[in-house]
């Protein structure tokens, strides 16, 4: 939130154009971040998806088949 100069989750939810309740569910782990939400968050934060994933602790890309090179 500091990167966006936001002081609260309510401000963050307004910046992302999502409800505060949805943001609470994402923070609590009750709801996963969709690929489209991840892209929108990266655009709002003016950062790469890879950097955002590392900040969020996202590790799914390591286990996906599209990252494995077949020979």
N, C-alpha and C positions, 0 to 999 in steps of 0.2 A: 504494500500500500504506500510505502514511503516513496517509491519510484514514481507513483502517480500523484503524489502530494495530497493523499487522502487521509483523513483522520479517523474514519469509522467504516464499519461494514455497510452501513446504510448509504454512505457516499459511494462506496465501491459498487454496490448493487445498482445505484442510479447510473454510474459510469458504464457498467456492463449492460444496462437495459434489461436487468432481470429483477425478480422480486427478492426482497430481503429474506423471505422464507426459503426460497430456492438456494440462496447463498448459504444460509444456515445449514441446509441439508448437505451441500457440497463440503462445507467445513467439517461437519460432524462425521463425514464418511458414509452417510446414509445414501448418497447419490454420487455416482461417478461423473466425471467431467467428459462430456461428449467431444468427439473430434471437432465439431463446429464451434462448440463453446471454447475449446482450447485455442482454436484459431482466432476467435474474437478476442479472447483475453490477451493473446500475443500482440494483436493489432492495437488494442487499447494501451498496452504497456510499452508499445514500440520496441519490442524485443523479438527474438527468434523463438520458434516453438521449442527448439532444443534447449534453449536457456530457460524457458518457462517450465519445461518438464523437469529440469534439474532442480529448480527452485521448489517445485511442487512435490518432488520425490517420485516422479513418474518413471517407471522402468519398463513399461509395456513394449516399447520399441525394440528392446533387446530380445524379446521372445517371439517376435513376429517373423513370419516366413519371408516377407519382402526384404528383410535386412540380411538374410543369409544368401551368400553367393553360391550358386550351384556350378560345379565344374564338370 
